[in-house]
Amino acid sequence: MMGKSLFSRYEYILNKEGEILNKARIRILVQGLLSFFLLGVVLLTLTIIRQHVFSIRIFVLLSIFASGLILLLGGVSWRIITHFFIFAVSYLIWSNLILYNLYFLVAIQYILIVVTCSYYILGVRWGLLYSILNIVPFVLLILHYIQKETNFLEQVSNGPSFGIVLVFNFTLLIVIHYYFFKAFRESSDKEKALLANLEKSLGSLQLLMEKKDEFLGLATHELKTPITSMKASLQSLQKMVSKNDVLKDALPLLTIANRQVVKLSAIVSDLVDVSKTQSGKLELNKSIFPLATAIADCITEIEHQAKGYQFIIEDGVDSTVLADKTRIEQVIINLLTNAVKYSPVKRLINVSIELKGTDIKVSVKDQGIGIPEDKLPFIFDRFFRVHESSQVFSGLGLGLFICAEIISQHNGEIGVESIEGEGSVFWFSLPAKIT
């Protein structure tokens, strides 16, 4: 019953340890403690039978190994018990060498056990320390006896105890290596299985993402046609209603409907662009044009929805670039729209163009609410919104992501500087076209 209880405790300690290699270390330690305890029992019995002497030294060592096993099963850390075990074996080595007929072959085996256990169970640093503490003095002692021209092989005993110890030590070395490398192989096999499963899962995820992007691209493309038709129909209907006194009361409703269709059209266009960037199908139609003219056109386009805001263009360089004019204007409009959107109070919006080395840099500076510092690293991420719970600043969080993709396609850079409560400066740079 007690044996069953001890075994259950041993199984509990193993199961509590999650790592396969650590489980092997605990097994090695338990085998070492138990084996040396049983060896002590055998040697003590032989000493009493053959020499009619009760060896205090063997009894003390036997008690040490038994105590270590009890402490380990009692919950003491296996790392602490390993030090306990190695100190005991080290004492066994040096007491054999100094006090008992210089059993060099046995001492070498014990040293191998100490080195193996310390490296495999405690790791490199402790392994190196215990190796030095046992090997260096042993070598120095051998050199001492060689200098004294002592034939230390003559000191080897031919008794049964010596044979038992030799067989025991070699067996223990085999067991230690068996447990450790069995655990190492299991760990390696488990890692390979995990990697295989991970690769399989990544393959499935990649296929799923491709199908999702394909569906998103197809769905948004199919939506563009009816939305464009709705937009044109609403605009025609607005013109008709505005000329009919009877139906003029419906004009505000049509205006709202038209505004929502425009917003929906913009969202669908963003989704189409995202789909293209994800699939690598975002094509550029490059031409040579001045940035200042493109910026002025963009400002004119959004002025009807930004009444009361003042726009200033500072152009001190020849801002000619080779780029996709439509796409660059898309970036500029997005940055200007954001500057208006996040500036509740109608203030100045400054657009500057400057030469930075061989690049032309465009900056859009507003005096709006700014961006929290912890949100700045994610501002160009897909679907990222600074104000997640706000209904005031609507949107999918795709505009800046698309801007970053467009600028990246042009081999340019895009960035932001912002202080919360004071405003933001969004900028992008493109290689200048030298004429």
Disulfide bonds with the S-S distance in Angstrom:
none
